Every structure is written in structure tokens, then in C-alpha cells.
Amino acid sequence: MNAPFEPHDTYPRTYTEPEVTALISELHECGKPFGIQWGSAAVNGATIDGRLLVDFGDTSVATLLNLLELLREGVRAR
């Protein structure tokens, strides 16, 4: 597993809204085998300190990337 992104990491700031939307689509696909779905997840357009927020609890892209990595690991382990 990759090292998790920290909230202060600068790399997630490079993601654009279309890229984050694509990550959310991947999150939906990776979550399906586990019965995990975020039907309302979307980029909400707001930022905090240059970071886009994802609307499922107004989380950061770093959190989205970490969650996606956990789901990818779960899919590979199956």
C-alpha cells in the first residue's frame, strides 16, 4: 500500500475538478464489490487552502485518494 496522503501534502492541490470527478467515479466502481456507495459524492467547488473539497462530508482530495487506495487494495486482495 502506498503511504497515505497527509492533509498538508501539496500534491493533492494539483488535481482539477474534472480529475477529482473521475476519481469519484473510480471510487464508486471500487466500492461496488464491498457494497460501499457514495451516490451523492461530488466536487463541491469549494476550497480550503487551495484544496478542492469533495462533498461527502466536505472532505479533502487527500482523503478521497486515501479512501480510494484502501478500496483498490481490497479489490486486489479478493
Summary of the structure (lengths in Angstrom):
residues: 78
radius of gyration: 12.2
end to end distance: 14.9
largest distance: 37.5
contacts: 193
relative contact order: 0.23
helix: 50%
strand: 15%
